[in-house]
């Protein structure tokens, strides 16, 4: 007689999710199969031994839990079929045999299908940026390997080395190839955790570091040219120029932070926001050139400060990405008109503020090497320790030079 039970193990930390596992009992021999399925105690019905669905849960959470339920049903169905097959074979078997057959059948999942499922799960739990990154990496890997799936256990150093060579033939820089390698490694490590393969360290022969990028700053003279150029006849380039200058005016604010600025972030002459990348809170004194850009555009009907996300009923992240693509395209056209040697992008505004601040002998501790440290973490440490008024004075000094 064999029994299969679904069990829930709470986390040792009361505020964190617990984990589901399966208990296989055969001839009084008990074995466990761990899963990566996470849920909170309130989401587990102990009496019925199943995941609880409730209209009180948020819609994304309900979708996530519903998908988990389907996965549990698939798993238990597979376990029951394994037991049925063993019983009909008339061979002597143990609970270890059941577990081994279940895990080996799980290990047949291909790397591409596993990644696609992982991306879907990340979307459901609100990890939109990570799911977008993994989608980009998966699409690139499919262009290299083809759409036919590959067993996860076949992901070895030979394939990964060939994939790196493929990326280099596309003209990608070392930092760009490293981006793909780091994220593909993260996906692979998740597959290892799930038991789809044993750790083979397939990334040991490829580059996964981060080189210091070549500086992309432009001098104050070029910033003045951009600011003063008459673009009346080119409204889309004018818009791109305004977004570039707003970034420069706000100490090189990144475009994603600009896109999600809300009107409520500006109060009593102070613009406050949290960086999307690091969650660090920043405060910027509101200056006249910033206000001039805001006044230029009609954002009535939206909670956003800048004319980037204009329709809250549509996908806001898609609007941000489309705007980023358009603005960088128009900035390159503007750079061409002004014969600026480096490709003009929103990032140039960020780096230029820092470089110009440094050229004016503003202390490195104030500008934190203009967000140009080897890591964002170092930059955050420097900025977090500063008196905001010092940074505001530095910004005012730079804006007066225009």
Buried (B, 14 or more C-beta within 10 A) or exposed (E): EBEBEBEBEEEEEEEEEBBBBBBBBBEEEEBEBEBEBBBBEEBBEEEEEBBBBEEEBEEEBBBBBEBBBEBBEEBBEBBEEBBEEBEEEEEEBBBEBBBBBBEEEBBEBBBBEBBBEBBEBBBBBEBEEBBBBBBEBBEBBBEBBEEEBBEBBEBEBEBBBEBBEBBEEEEBEBEEBBBBBBBBBBBBEBBBEBBBBEEBEBBEEBBBEEEEEEBBBBEBEBBEBBBEBEBEEBEEBBBBBBBBBBBBBBBBBBBBBBBBBEEEBBEEEEBBBEBBEBEBEBEBBBBEBBEEBBEEBEBEEBEBBBBBBBEEEEEBBEBBBEBBEBBBEBBBBBBEBEEBEBEBBBBBBBBBBBBBBBEEEBEEEBBBBBBBBEEEEBBBEBBEEBEBEEBBBBBEEBBEEE
